Amino acid sequence: MLFASLSVHAQGLPDRPLVFGDGHVTLGGDASWSIAREDTGFFNYTDYERSTLRMLRLAVLATVKAGSHIEVLGEIRSENGGLPEPYALYLRLHPWSGRNLDIQVGRIPPTFGAFARRTYAADNPLVGYPLAYQYLTSVRADALPANADELLRMRGRGWLANYSVGNPAPGPGVPLVSAFRWDTGVQVHTGNDLVDATGSVTTGTLSNPEVTDDNGGRQFTGRVALHPVPGLAIGGSASRGAFVSQSAVRAALSDARAGNFTQTAWGVDVEYSADYYLVRVETVVSRWTLPVVHAPLSELPLSAVATSAEGRYKIHPGLYLAARFDHLGFSDVEGAGGRQSWDAPVSRWEFGGGYSVRRNLVLKLAYQRNVRDGGRVPRLNLGTTQVVFWF
């Protein structure tokens, strides 16, 4: 029997970045769509209008090489059908070809912490985010509580907090570290197989990254990561920068500078992988120093500590299970009704899994249990589905 045939091709999704101009221009894409019922407790909100569990995110990434020593990198994102916005835009310099040293200038990648470096949906084994990088506390950079009682009235209301000093409009508070905006400044990175180090000077702070300066201050951040054996990474981060906006400081104190009121943070993270296992643990400590407008509010700075532990196990090629536990706690202040934490402590369990339909197309299922000591909704369980595609 004799057969003759023509080649058959099916139009499919791209599975690798698109390269143009003899390798000088590279384009990539990232898309994720998360579906869940309404988060009535605002546990997963990134601001008043957006939840990580109910989000369609589209992104286009570009790299332009202007020679062996200069690159321009950028990313444009659209969330829930909104107008595209710049997420990253920076110049990367390689001063010496034979040395692992980069200098990045512009809207730069995060320096602090471990999760901030893998915030893309493809790098997250679950759908939700660790509390340190997403949960909105009741602290704001543009509005201040007049005293401890006003601060305590906002416990568990970070999704829409309002204070009498500074900006009077209700608005979202800030997380310990923002995973949804990149800061603007200069970053230097170097390293080898055993250790790498990164340092940066930026306009905003971890909680409140900025494109334009609102207080005349700067943030200084550093991170060192060790790789003592294959599969093990141990990191430490530290940061300090002017947090409160100049307009809020002027509303509170006529003779003070915004640079005196800072956010200071420390972080420790460990990651270990072997065979089919991956385990990650991270702790972030943040302290905000705010102006004291009226007594009582003597327990300053306000402190918060977040710890997350997650694991992933591959049970079959393309199929895995994952789980994460988070806890976020706060220091105490003394109000008229007694002593209590300045914000409501939160705990979260999330477990689920993912299946790779193809190498760069993943379907995830996850279930969340949120518990909070305060707020309008103290407990909430949520199931969610997410589709992730990238090239």
N, C-alpha and C positions, 0 to 999 in steps of 0.2 A: 504494500500500500504506500502511496506517495502523498505527501502533504505539502502545501505551500501556504505561507501566511505572511502578512505584513506586520510590522511592529505595532503594538497597541499601547497607547499611553492614556492614563487617566489624569485629569486635572485635580490636583490635591493641594492640601495646605503646605506652605513652605516649612521646611524642617531645619533650616539653617539661615544665618544672616545673609542679606543680599549685599554683594560686593560690586562696586562700580569704580570707574576711573582707574583701572589698572591697580586696584587694591588700596586706593587712597580714600575711598568713601565706603563706609559699612553702615547698613541700616538693619535694625532689628525691631522686633515687636513683642508686646506682652499684653495679654488680655485675660481677665478673670471675671467671672460672674458668680456672685454668691446670692443664695435665695434662702430666706428664713421668715418666720412670722415676726410681727413687730416686736421690737425690744422695748417693752413698756417701762422697764427699769433703767434704760439708757446705760446699761452695763458695757455695751460694745461701741458706743458712739465716739467718733473722732472729733465731732463738733455737734452743734445743735441739730443739724439736718442730715448727718451721714452716719450710718452704722456699717461696721466692717462685715456684718453678716447679711446685709441687704445692699450690695454694691456691685455695679458694673464699672469696671476700670479698664480703659484702653490706653496704651502707651506706645509711643514710637521713640526709638533710641537711635542716635546717629554718632558716628565717629569719623572725623575728617583728619587725615594725616597730612601735615604740611611739611614733611621732611622726617628725617630719622630722629629728631629731637623734640618735635612739637606735634601735639594732637589737640583737637578741639572736640569735646564730648558734650552731648546734650540729650535731654529727654523731655518730651511733651506728654502730658497726661490729661485725660478727660474722665471724670467720675460721674456716674448716673446721668449721662447725657449732657453734662454741662460743657461750657466752652473749654477748649483745650488750654492748659496752663503750663508754663515752664516749671518742671520739677528739678531739673539739673541743667547747668550750663557752665562749663569750666574749661580752662586751658591747662593742659598737662605738659610739663616740661621734663625732658630727660637730659640733664646737663652733660652726663658722661655715658657713653655707650657701654663701657665695661663695668659700670657700677650700678647696683640696684638702688637708685635714688630717684624719686619723683617729686616734683613740686607742682601743686595744683592750685589754681587761682580762679575764683568765681563762686558760683553756687555749688559747693563741693560736697563729696560724700561724707557721711558721719565719721567722726574719729572715736567717739565714746561707745563703749559696750560691744557686745557680740551680736545681739539680735538686730540692731540697727543696720548691720552690714548685710543682712539677708532678709530684708522685708518684702521682697518680691514673693508673690503667691507660690511660685514654683519652688522656692526655698523653704517655705513654711509647711511642715507636714500636716498641720491642722488648718482650720479656717480662721479662728480667732487669733488675737494677738496677745502676747504677755501683758499683764496689767501695767507694768512699769512703762511700757512704750505706747499705751493706748488709753488707759482709763483716765477720765477727766476728774482731777481733784477740784476743790472749790477755790484754789488760788488763781488770781488773775494778775497780769502784769499792768493792766490799765485801770484797775479799780481796786480799792483797799477797804477792809473792814475798819470801822471807827473804833471798835473795841472787841473784846473776846466774845461777848454775847452776840454781836452781829455776825462774827465769824461762825459761831456754833449754829446759828440758825440756818446756815447753808450746808450743814453736814449732809453728804449724799446728794448734793444738788449741783455738782460740777458741770453737768450738761447745760445748766442755765442758772448761773449765780449772779446776784446783783448786790452791790454795796453802795454806801452813801458817800464815799470819798473817791474822787476821780470820775471816770466814765459812769454815768448813772444808768445807762441802758443795760438790761440783762444780757449776759453773754456767757459762752462756755469758758470753763476754767482750763487749766493746762495739765498735761500728764507729767510724770517725772522726766521722761525723755520722749520727744516727739519722733514718731516713726513715719510721719506723713508729710514733713517738710524738711528740706535741706537748708543748712545755714550758708551764709555768704562770707567768704574770707580767703585765707591762704592756708594750705596744708602741705606738710612735708612728710614723706614716707621713705623708710629704708629698712633693709633686713637681709637675712640669709636663711639657710635651712633650719637654724636653731632658734633664732629670735628675730622679731621684726618690731619696729617702733614707728609711731605716727604722732605728730604734733600739729596743732592748728591754732590760728587766731581768727575769730569770727565776730560778726556784728551782733548776733542774738545770743541766746542761751539754749541749753538742751531742751528746756520746756517750751521756749518761745523763739524758734529760729526766725531770723529777719532778713529781708532784702535790703531795706533802708534802716539806718540807725534811729532809734527812738529815745535814747538816753545818754548818748555820748560815751558809752562804755564799750569794753571789749571782753570777749570770753577767751580764756586760754584752756586748751584741752590737750591731754596726752594719753597715749595708750601704749602698753608694751605687751606682747604676746610671745609665749615660749612654746616650743615644739620639741620637748625633750626626747620623745620616742614617737615612732609612726602611729598615727591615730589619736594622739593626745595633744590638746592645745589648752594652755592656761593663760588667761588674760587679766590685766588690771588696767583700770581707767580712772582718770581724775579730771575734774573740770571746775572752773570758777569764772563767773562773769556777771556783769551788771544786768539785773533782771527787771526791776520796776521802771516803768516808763517815766520820762521827765515830767509829763503832764500830771501823772498821778502823784509824784513826789511833791510838785508845787501845790497841788490841792491839799496835801497833808501837812507839809512843812515848808515854810517860805525860805528858810536859810540852809537847806540841805541839797546835796547833789544825788542824782539817780545812781551814780556809780558806787555810792555807799551801800546800796541795797541789792544784794547779790543772790544768785543761786550757786550753791556749792554742791558737787556730787562726786561720789566714788562708786566704782563698780568692780566686781570680780566675777569671772566666768570660767567655766571648765567644760570642755567637750571631749568625749572619748568615743571612738568607733572601732569595732572589731567584728569580723564575720558579718552577721546580719543585723547587728545591734548598732544603735547610735543613741548616746545619752548626753544631755546638756543641762547644766545648772548655772543660773546667773542670779546675782544679787545686786541691787542698785539702791544706794542711799542718797537722798536729796535733802538739802536744807535751804529754805528761803528766808532771807532777812528782810522784813518789811518795816516801814515807818510805824512808830507807835503814835497814833493820833490822840486817843483818849485811853486812860486806864479803865478797866484792867486789861492789859495784854502784855504781860511781862515775860511770858515763856517763849522768847524768841532766840534763835530762829525756829520756824516751824519745820519739823522733820517728818520724813516719810521713808519707809523701808519696804522694798518689794523684792520678793524671791520667787523664782520660777524654776521648775524642774520638768523636763520633758524627755520622752524616749520614743524611739521608733524601731520597729522590728519588721524586716522583710520576710514574709512567709512564703513568697513565690516571686519569681521574676515579674516585676511590674505591679505587685500587690503588697501592701504593707499595712500594719496597724500602728497607731500612735496615741499617746496620751500626754497631758500636761497638767500640772498643779501649780496654781498661783496664789500668793497671799500678799496683800498690800495693807500695811499698818501705819499708824500716825501717832505722833507725840501728843501729850496732854496739855490742855490749857485750863485755866481756872475761870469759870463764868459765874454768873449770879446763881445758877442752879447747881453749882458744884463743879467738880473736876471731871473732865472727859476728853477723849481724843478730839482734835480740832476738825477732823473729817471722819467719815464712817469707814471702818475697816472692811475690806472686801476679800473674799476667797472665791476661787473659781476652779472647778474640775472640767476638763474637756478631753474627750476621747473620741476616736474615730479611725479612719483609714483612707487609703487612696488606691486607685487602680489606673495604670497607664494604658490608655486605649492605644496610644502610640508613644514614641519616645518623648514627644513634646506636647502631648495632649493628655491631661490627667483629670480624673473625676474623683472628688473627695466627698465623704460623708462624715459628719461630726455631730456630737451632742454635748451641750454645755449645761453645767449646774452652777449658778451664781448665788452667792449668799453675802448679804451686806448688813452690818449692824447700824441701820438707819436708812433714811430716805423714804420715799413714798412706796417703793416696791422693794422690800427687803430680800425677797427670794424670787428667782426666775430660772426656769429650765427652757432651753432652746435647742431645737434641732436645725441643722443647716446643710445645704448642698452647695458645692462649688465646682465649677468647670474652669480649668486653667489651660491656656495655650500660649506658647512662646516660640520665637524663632530668632 
